[in-house]
Amino acid sequence: MGIPRRCHDTLRRIGAHLHKPDAVVKPSTAVRQLVPKFQKTNGAHRLAQHLSLQRNRSPSFQALIQGIHNLSRDMPQHQTPPK
């Protein structure tokens, strides 16, 4: 049974951008072409378990992680008040 022609074409278009993940203008639309039942929330939850902080190639994802790191570093440490 092979991959349907429209899926093959979509995979080729998505694959052309894998080296620059932020170049895919509407990733959810591209994924929906492959998986018509795709839902963003469910997809985000399922995708999150496969993300790697060390191996990502997305400048926007790297900026997000760096921002979170900076915020956590600059936050005062929680101290338990004396009794």
matplotlib code that plots the C-alpha trace (Angstrom):
import matplotlib.pyplot as plt

x = [0.0, 2.3, 1.9, -0.9, 0.4, -0.9, 0.8, 4.0, 4.0, 3.3, 6.1, 8.4, 7.4, 7.8, 11.1, 12.5, 12.2, 13.4, 16.8, 15.0, 11.9, 10.8, 10.5, 7.3, 4.7, 1.7, 2.9, -0.5, -1.9, 0.8, 0.3, -3.5, -2.9, -1.1, -3.4, -6.9, -8.0, -5.0, -5.8, -3.3, -3.7, -3.5, -0.7, 1.2, 0.9, 2.0, 4.9, 6.2, 7.4, 9.7, 11.3, 14.9, 16.5, 19.9, 19.0, 16.4, 17.1, 14.4, 15.8, 12.4, 12.4, 15.9, 14.9, 12.0, 14.2, 16.8, 14.2, 12.8, 16.3, 17.1, 13.8, 14.4, 18.0, 17.0, 14.1, 14.7, 14.9, 11.8, 12.5, 10.3, 9.3, 10.4, 7.8]
y = [0.0, 3.2, 6.7, 8.6, 11.1, 14.2, 13.0, 12.3, 15.8, 17.4, 15.4, 16.6, 20.3, 19.8, 18.0, 20.9, 23.0, 20.5, 22.2, 25.5, 24.5, 28.2, 28.4, 26.4, 29.2, 27.2, 23.9, 23.0, 23.3, 21.1, 18.5, 18.6, 17.7, 14.6, 13.8, 15.3, 14.6, 16.6, 19.0, 21.6, 20.9, 17.2, 17.5, 19.8, 17.4, 14.5, 16.4, 17.7, 14.3, 14.2, 17.7, 17.9, 21.0, 19.9, 18.8, 21.5, 23.5, 26.2, 29.7, 30.6, 27.5, 28.3, 31.9, 30.6, 28.2, 30.9, 33.3, 30.8, 30.0, 33.8, 34.3, 31.4, 32.4, 36.0, 35.1, 35.3, 31.9, 30.9, 31.0, 29.6, 32.3, 31.8, 30.4]
z = [0.0, -0.3, 0.7, -1.1, -3.7, -1.8, 1.4, -0.5, -2.0, 1.4, 3.0, 0.3, 1.0, 4.7, 4.3, 2.3, 5.5, 8.1, 8.2, 9.0, 11.1, 11.4, 7.6, 7.6, 7.4, 8.7, 10.2, 11.5, 8.0, 6.6, 9.3, 8.8, 5.1, 6.3, 9.2, 8.7, 12.3, 13.6, 16.5, 17.7, 21.5, 21.2, 18.7, 21.0, 23.9, 21.8, 20.2, 23.5, 24.6, 21.5, 21.8, 22.7, 24.2, 22.9, 19.4, 18.3, 15.2, 15.6, 16.5, 18.0, 20.2, 21.3, 22.1, 24.1, 26.1, 26.7, 27.9, 30.4, 31.5, 32.0, 34.0, 36.3, 36.9, 37.7, 40.0, 43.8, 45.4, 47.4, 51.1, 53.8, 56.3, 59.9, 62.3]

ax = plt.figure().add_subplot(projection="3d")
ax.plot(x, y, z, "-o")
ax.set_aspect("equal")
plt.show()
